[in-house]
Amino acid sequence: MGKGGHTQCASADDLALDVAVTQAQDGDEAAFLVLYRLVQPGLLGYLRGTVDEGAEDVAAAAWREIARELPRFRGDAHGFRGWTASIARRHARGRFRRRGASHRSAGRPWTPPTGDHLAHNDLGATLSAEAALFARLPRAEAEAVLLRHVVRLDESAVARVMRRPSAVVRALARGGVRTLWGSNTGFGC
């Protein structure tokens, strides 16, 4: 059971991530590389979907902070994914503030995430195939869907990252998924 009494999907990646986090906190560089390889694809997919340009720069800044703060992190693989997403989101918002732009400017069409950073799961193929529809989502729906299905966070973790109530996140994610794939999505564990 996850926090809040709901079931979380436990995958082999999550088990490997649990071990890698613990070992990386003890200074194991090979373990840090493992956790980077497990988390970076989803994190970069999320940033590419929210930042448009410069996602790699935002991810690099986030990873510098993650590496610096890793010894203080407490939690499991799922918590680690949420923690890294929060850091990445904060860096993305800082980038927009420094540039004087709003979060995912309304004047520019959004380019949905595609490519290798989504290849780690079936959703990646779906997102690539549905890129035109995905680009039509409102910013908050797109962010909720990316955090939920690309970064692979549960609803309560997405709510913490987005700083919104769980009920709002649930509505945003469901609305986004319905727009993208219709009501018979089959997502989840």
Secondary structure as GFF3:
##gff-version 3
##sequence-region A 1 189
A	DSSP	three_ten_helix	3	5	.	.	.	ID=ss1
A	DSSP	alpha_helix	12	25	.	.	.	ID=ss2
A	DSSP	alpha_helix	29	51	.	.	.	ID=ss3
A	DSSP	alpha_helix	55	69	.	.	.	ID=ss4
A	DSSP	three_ten_helix	70	72	.	.	.	ID=ss5
A	DSSP	alpha_helix	77	99	.	.	.	ID=ss6
A	DSSP	three_ten_helix	116	118	.	.	.	ID=ss7
A	DSSP	alpha_helix	122	129	.	.	.	ID=ss8
A	DSSP	alpha_helix	131	134	.	.	.	ID=ss9
A	DSSP	alpha_helix	139	145	.	.	.	ID=ss10
A	DSSP	pi_helix	146	150	.	.	.	ID=ss11
A	DSSP	alpha_helix	155	162	.	.	.	ID=ss12
A	DSSP	alpha_helix	166	181	.	.	.	ID=ss13
###
